[in-house]
């Protein structure tokens, strides 16, 4: 029997609906349940072939548990190693390499020194920073936000340099980024499941949270929706996320990716609405079943993005490994021809 588990925290509607939908499909030899733990022992599996992770970003213990599960062969969604390494500033940098428009963004050091550091820890930084060049690049108004983390925590809109420095003094030890404001005509939030299924949802981030999926904008042109879908897939294939959302602000017909590091996105029926909720439950259930069927016991069943795969390939090239592989291939061809 192959087991699919879901690991979650305070959310109530999605986990139960997900488990129910997988089990309703009555796939031979596959069941879904809530993950249940009584101990975590190094190198030993808790018996799940697939785990959907909805909480480890908030509970470090769970992140450690999931890494242990992954090394025993569990297909953890999303990959806990990559999720732990990723951040929003890197996301933007990667977007520039895969051809997806993003706002002009710069990374800034924390306003206060991290623990166990002093001024000498930052001797490689030039003080003052090139504030004139930074402000000229992003322009004002701009958004000032943590380079990692989720939701709208510690996010500021800053109107000018004086406003920026006042907000900067409030951020303490957070590493922040300053980002160009995209004044948008249309806004979309897009689910992406298994790097293949995409749901494009009109979204209004300026509304109260429970009304953000209610938009007064009219229907978008199909050409724009097709472009957004293409961008969603490009980003998630490069990042390797199986469950993610991407947000786009459309300015002058150009969709700018605003936020696409959401590996445990909101999937509550009370905020996303019944139609969107039903879609994500169905898509997630289908993905989990596919991953369970394709699971190879004891092997690496994680998803890795093309960025990591290409990086690994480039490293092998620099170390000469492919040359050895090529020699083996040529030897095999010669043997076959004989």
C-alpha positions as CSV (number, residue, x, y, z in Angstrom):
1,X,0.0,0.0,0.0
2,X,1.4,3.4,-1.0
3,X,0.7,6.2,1.5
4,X,0.2,9.9,0.8
5,X,0.4,12.2,3.8
6,X,-0.3,15.9,4.3
7,X,1.6,17.9,6.9
8,X,-0.2,21.0,8.0
9,X,-0.9,23.5,10.8
10,X,-3.8,25.9,11.5
11,X,-5.5,25.6,8.1
12,X,-8.7,23.6,8.1
13,X,-10.4,23.3,4.8
14,X,-7.7,22.2,2.3
15,X,-6.1,19.3,4.2
16,X,-9.3,17.4,4.8
17,X,-10.6,18.1,1.3
18,X,-7.3,16.9,-0.2
19,X,-7.3,13.6,1.7
20,X,-11.0,13.0,0.9
21,X,-10.5,13.7,-2.8
22,X,-7.5,11.3,-3.1
23,X,-9.4,8.5,-1.3
24,X,-12.5,9.2,-3.3
25,X,-10.6,8.4,-6.5
26,X,-10.1,4.9,-5.1
27,X,-6.8,4.3,-6.9
28,X,-5.7,0.7,-6.4
29,X,-3.1,0.5,-3.6
30,X,-3.0,4.2,-2.7
31,X,-4.4,5.9,0.4
32,X,-4.1,9.5,1.8
33,X,-4.1,10.6,5.4
34,X,-2.9,13.3,7.8
35,X,0.8,12.7,8.7
36,X,1.1,11.3,12.2
37,X,4.5,11.3,14.0
38,X,5.6,9.9,17.3
39,X,9.3,9.9,16.7
40,X,11.9,10.9,14.0
41,X,15.0,8.7,13.9
42,X,17.9,9.5,11.6
43,X,17.8,7.6,8.3
44,X,14.5,5.9,9.1
45,X,11.3,6.6,7.2
46,X,7.9,7.1,8.8
47,X,6.4,5.1,6.0
48,X,5.0,7.8,3.5
49,X,5.7,7.6,-0.2
50,X,4.5,11.2,-0.7
51,X,4.1,14.0,1.7
52,X,2.5,17.4,0.9
53,X,4.2,20.0,3.1
54,X,2.0,22.9,4.2
55,X,3.7,24.0,7.4
56,X,7.5,23.5,7.6
57,X,8.1,27.2,6.7
58,X,6.8,28.0,10.2
59,X,8.0,24.9,12.1
60,X,11.8,24.2,11.8
61,X,11.3,20.7,13.5
62,X,9.1,19.7,10.5
63,X,11.7,20.9,8.0
64,X,14.2,18.7,9.7
65,X,11.7,15.8,9.6
66,X,11.0,16.3,5.9
67,X,14.7,16.3,5.0
68,X,15.0,13.0,6.8
69,X,12.0,11.6,5.0
70,X,13.4,12.8,1.7
71,X,16.8,11.0,2.2
72,X,14.9,7.8,2.8
73,X,13.1,8.1,-0.5
74,X,9.8,10.0,0.3
75,X,8.6,12.4,-2.5
76,X,8.3,15.6,-0.4
77,X,6.3,18.3,-2.0
78,X,7.9,20.9,-2.1
79,X,11.5,19.8,-2.0
80,X,12.6,20.8,1.5
81,X,16.2,21.3,0.6
82,X,15.5,23.8,-2.2
83,X,12.8,25.5,-0.3
84,X,15.2,26.1,2.6
85,X,17.8,27.6,0.2
86,X,15.4,29.8,-1.9
87,X,14.5,33.4,-1.3
88,X,12.6,36.1,-3.1
89,X,15.6,38.1,-4.2
90,X,17.1,35.0,-5.8
91,X,13.7,34.3,-7.5
92,X,13.9,37.7,-9.1
93,X,17.5,37.1,-10.3
94,X,16.5,33.8,-11.8
95,X,13.5,35.4,-13.5
96,X,15.8,37.7,-15.4
97,X,17.7,34.6,-16.7
98,X,14.5,32.8,-17.9
99,X,13.0,35.8,-19.7
100,X,10.2,36.7,-17.2
101,X,9.8,40.5,-16.5
102,X,10.2,41.5,-12.9
103,X,10.3,44.9,-11.1
104,X,13.7,46.5,-10.6
105,X,15.0,45.2,-7.3
106,X,18.0,45.6,-5.1
107,X,19.2,43.7,-2.0
108,X,20.1,45.7,1.2
109,X,21.9,44.7,4.4
110,X,20.0,44.6,7.6
111,X,19.7,47.9,9.5
112,X,21.0,46.4,12.7
113,X,23.9,43.9,13.0
114,X,23.0,40.3,13.3
115,X,23.8,38.5,16.5
116,X,27.5,37.8,17.2
117,X,28.7,40.3,14.6
118,X,30.3,43.8,14.7
119,X,31.3,46.5,12.3
120,X,34.3,44.4,11.3
121,X,31.9,41.7,10.0
122,X,30.9,44.1,7.3
123,X,34.3,45.5,6.2
124,X,33.6,44.3,2.6
125,X,30.7,46.7,2.4
126,X,31.2,50.3,1.4
127,X,29.6,52.8,3.7
128,X,27.6,54.7,2.9
129,X,26.0,52.6,0.2
130,X,25.4,54.1,-3.2
131,X,22.0,55.4,-2.1
132,X,21.7,57.8,-5.0
133,X,22.3,55.0,-7.5
134,X,19.9,52.6,-5.7
135,X,17.1,55.2,-5.6
136,X,17.7,56.1,-9.2
137,X,17.4,52.5,-10.2
138,X,14.2,51.6,-8.4
139,X,12.5,55.0,-8.4
140,X,9.8,56.1,-6.0
141,X,7.3,55.2,-4.9
142,X,8.8,51.8,-4.2
143,X,8.1,48.7,-2.0
144,X,10.4,47.8,0.8
145,X,10.1,44.1,1.9
146,X,12.1,41.2,3.4
147,X,14.1,39.2,0.9
148,X,12.6,36.0,2.4
149,X,9.4,35.2,4.3
150,X,5.8,35.2,3.2
151,X,2.7,37.2,3.3
152,X,2.6,40.9,3.9
153,X,4.8,40.9,7.0
154,X,7.2,43.9,7.3
155,X,6.2,45.2,3.8
156,X,6.3,49.0,3.4
157,X,5.4,51.4,0.6
158,X,7.9,54.2,0.6
159,X,7.4,57.5,-1.1
160,X,10.8,59.1,-1.1
161,X,14.3,58.8,0.5
162,X,13.3,60.3,3.8
163,X,10.3,57.9,4.1
164,X,12.6,55.0,3.1
165,X,15.2,55.7,5.8
166,X,12.4,56.1,8.4
167,X,11.1,52.6,7.5
168,X,14.6,51.2,7.3
169,X,15.1,52.1,10.9
170,X,12.1,49.9,11.8
171,X,13.4,46.7,10.1
172,X,16.0,45.8,12.8
173,X,17.9,42.6,11.7
174,X,15.7,41.8,8.6
175,X,17.6,41.6,5.3
176,X,15.4,43.7,3.0
177,X,15.0,44.5,-0.7
178,X,13.8,47.7,-2.3
179,X,11.6,47.1,-5.3
180,X,10.1,49.3,-8.1
181,X,6.4,49.9,-7.8
182,X,4.4,48.5,-10.7
183,X,1.3,50.6,-11.2
184,X,-0.9,47.9,-12.7
185,X,-4.0,47.8,-14.8
186,X,-4.7,44.1,-14.1
187,X,-3.4,41.7,-11.4
188,X,-3.5,37.9,-11.3
189,X,-2.6,35.2,-8.9
190,X,-1.8,31.8,-10.5
191,X,-1.7,28.4,-8.9
192,X,0.9,26.1,-10.5
193,X,0.6,22.4,-9.6
194,X,3.2,19.8,-10.7
195,X,4.8,22.3,-13.1
196,X,2.0,21.5,-15.6
197,X,-1.4,22.6,-14.3
198,X,-2.0,26.4,-14.1
199,X,-5.0,28.3,-12.8
200,X,-5.0,32.0,-13.5
201,X,-7.2,33.9,-11.0
202,X,-8.1,37.6,-11.2
203,X,-6.8,39.1,-7.9
204,X,-6.9,42.5,-6.2
205,X,-4.2,42.8,-3.6
206,X,-5.5,46.2,-2.4
207,X,-8.8,44.6,-1.2
208,X,-9.2,43.2,2.3
209,X,-7.8,39.6,2.5
210,X,-11.2,37.9,2.2
211,X,-12.1,39.9,-0.9
212,X,-8.8,39.7,-2.8
213,X,-10.1,37.1,-5.2
214,X,-13.0,39.5,-6.1
215,X,-12.0,41.7,-9.0
216,X,-13.9,44.3,-11.0
217,X,-11.6,44.0,-13.9
218,X,-13.1,42.7,-17.1
219,X,-12.0,39.5,-18.9
220,X,-8.4,39.6,-20.1
221,X,-7.3,38.9,-23.6
222,X,-6.4,35.3,-24.4
223,X,-3.0,36.4,-25.7
224,X,-2.2,37.9,-22.3
225,X,-3.5,34.8,-20.4
226,X,-1.4,32.5,-22.7
227,X,1.7,34.7,-22.0
228,X,1.1,34.6,-18.2
229,X,0.7,30.8,-18.3
230,X,4.0,30.5,-20.2
231,X,5.7,32.7,-17.6
232,X,4.2,30.7,-14.7
233,X,5.6,27.4,-16.2
234,X,9.0,28.9,-17.0
235,X,9.4,30.0,-13.4
236,X,8.2,26.8,-11.7
237,X,10.2,24.6,-14.0
238,X,13.3,26.6,-13.3
239,X,12.7,26.6,-9.6
240,X,11.4,23.1,-9.3
241,X,8.3,23.8,-7.3
242,X,5.5,21.3,-7.5
243,X,3.0,23.5,-5.5
244,X,3.3,27.3,-5.8
245,X,1.6,30.5,-6.7
246,X,2.9,33.3,-8.9
247,X,1.5,36.8,-8.9
248,X,1.6,39.2,-11.8
249,X,1.0,42.9,-12.1
250,X,0.2,43.9,-15.7
251,X,1.4,47.3,-16.7
252,X,1.0,48.5,-20.3
253,X,0.2,45.0,-21.4
254,X,3.4,43.5,-19.8
255,X,2.9,41.0,-16.9
256,X,5.6,41.5,-14.2
257,X,6.1,38.7,-11.8
258,X,5.7,40.3,-8.4
259,X,5.8,37.3,-6.0
260,X,6.6,33.7,-6.9
261,X,8.1,32.2,-3.8
262,X,4.9,30.8,-2.3
263,X,5.5,27.0,-1.8
264,X,2.6,26.8,0.8
265,X,0.1,29.2,-0.8
266,X,-3.3,30.1,0.6
267,X,-5.8,27.3,-0.4
268,X,-8.6,28.1,2.1
269,X,-12.0,27.9,0.6
270,X,-13.1,31.0,2.6
271,X,-10.5,33.2,0.9
272,X,-9.9,31.7,-2.6
273,X,-13.6,30.9,-3.3
274,X,-15.3,27.6,-4.0
275,X,-14.4,27.3,-7.7
276,X,-10.7,28.0,-7.2
277,X,-10.7,25.7,-4.1
278,X,-12.2,22.8,-6.1
279,X,-9.6,23.3,-8.8
280,X,-6.6,23.2,-6.5
281,X,-7.9,20.2,-4.5
282,X,-8.4,18.2,-7.7
283,X,-5.0,19.2,-9.2
284,X,-3.1,18.5,-5.9
285,X,-4.8,15.1,-5.5
286,X,-4.0,14.2,-9.1
287,X,-0.4,15.3,-8.6
288,X,0.0,13.3,-5.4
289,X,-1.4,10.2,-7.0
290,X,1.0,10.5,-9.9
291,X,3.9,10.9,-7.6
292,X,2.9,7.9,-5.5
293,X,2.6,5.7,-8.7
294,X,6.0,6.9,-9.9
295,X,7.7,6.5,-6.5
296,X,10.9,4.5,-6.4
297,X,11.5,3.0,-3.0
298,X,14.8,4.2,-1.4
299,X,15.7,6.5,-4.3
300,X,15.7,10.3,-4.6
301,X,12.1,11.1,-5.4
302,X,12.4,14.9,-5.0
303,X,11.8,17.4,-7.8
304,X,14.8,19.6,-8.7
305,X,14.5,22.6,-10.9
306,X,16.3,23.1,-14.2
307,X,18.5,25.8,-12.5
308,X,19.9,23.2,-10.1
309,X,20.2,20.5,-12.7
310,X,22.0,22.9,-15.1
311,X,24.3,24.0,-12.3
312,X,25.1,20.4,-11.5
313,X,25.8,19.7,-15.2
314,X,28.0,22.7,-15.5
315,X,30.0,21.5,-12.5
316,X,30.4,18.1,-14.0
317,X,31.6,19.7,-17.2
318,X,34.2,21.7,-15.3
319,X,35.4,18.6,-13.6
320,X,35.6,16.6,-16.8
321,X,33.0,14.0,-15.8
322,X,31.1,14.1,-19.2
323,X,34.4,13.3,-21.0
324,X,34.6,10.0,-19.2
325,X,30.9,9.4,-20.0
326,X,31.6,10.2,-23.6
327,X,34.5,7.8,-23.7
328,X,32.3,5.0,-22.3
329,X,29.6,5.8,-24.9
330,X,32.1,5.7,-27.7
331,X,33.5,2.4,-26.4
332,X,29.9,1.0,-26.3
333,X,29.2,2.1,-29.8
334,X,32.4,0.5,-31.1
335,X,31.6,-2.8,-29.3
336,X,28.1,-2.8,-30.7
337,X,29.4,-2.2,-34.3
338,X,31.7,-5.2,-34.0
